[in-house]
Amino acid sequence: MPSDEQIQAVVDRLETEREEIRRREGAGDPNLEEDRARLEEIRLELDQLWDLMRQRQALRDAGEDPNKAHERSRGTVENYWQ
């Protein structure tokens, strides 16, 4: 099970990549379709990671082991009520 710091490092890397892609969007990027697909992939990955972080924090708040948290499927995470 990754630590909070490891999860946060992946989140930071994905957010940096997302910002770079968005900067290129307005510059006539020839890879626009690939970039859009990657942005969607990043969005889904981030949703899963944030869900995992919330699970870990909830377990910690309840006095439980945060390592009991598990990454849920994209379908599960995406179907939550927002």
N, C-alpha and C positions, 0 to 999 in steps of 0.2 A: 504494500500500500504506500503510495507516495505521501510525503509530508505536505503540510500546508505550504511550506516554502517552495517545494518542488511544483506543486499545483500552481501557485502564484507565478512562478517563473514561466511556466507554459502560457498562462493567461497573458502575462506581459509580452511575451514573444508574439503571440497571436494578435494582440492589440496593436503592436508596432507594425506587424505585417499588414493588418487591415488599414491602418493610417497611410502606409506607403501606397497601397493599391488605390485608395481614395484620392490621394494626391495626383496619381497618374491619370485618373478618370478624366479630368478636365484638360489634360495635355494631349489629347488625340492619341491615346495609347492604342497601338495596333492589336493588342491582346485583350481588348475590351470584353469579349465573350468569356475568355478564360478567366479574366479578373472577376467577372460577375459570379462565375461558378465558384471560384475560390472564396469570394466574400461570403457566399452562402455556406460553404464548408466551414469557414472560420466562425460564422454565427452559430452554427450547430455545435461545433466543438466548445465554444465559449459557454453556451447554454448548459452543456453537460458538466463542464468544469465548475461553473458557478453553483449548479445544483449539488455537486459533490462537496464543495466548500460549505454550503448551507447545511447539508447533512452532518458534516463533521462538527460544525459549530453547535448544532442542535444536540448532538450526542454529548459533546463536551459540556454544554450548559446543563444537561440532565445528569451529569456525573458519570457518564458512560465513556467507553473507549472510542475515540473518534475513528480509529482504524476499523471499526465495524461498518462504517459507511462504505457504500459501493457505488460505482459509476452505473447510472441507469441508462437504458437504451435511449437513443435519440427520439424514437417514437414516443416513449413515455414522457420524456422531458418536454417535447414539443406539444404534447397534448394537454399539458397543465393549463388550467384557467389562468389567464394573465390578469 
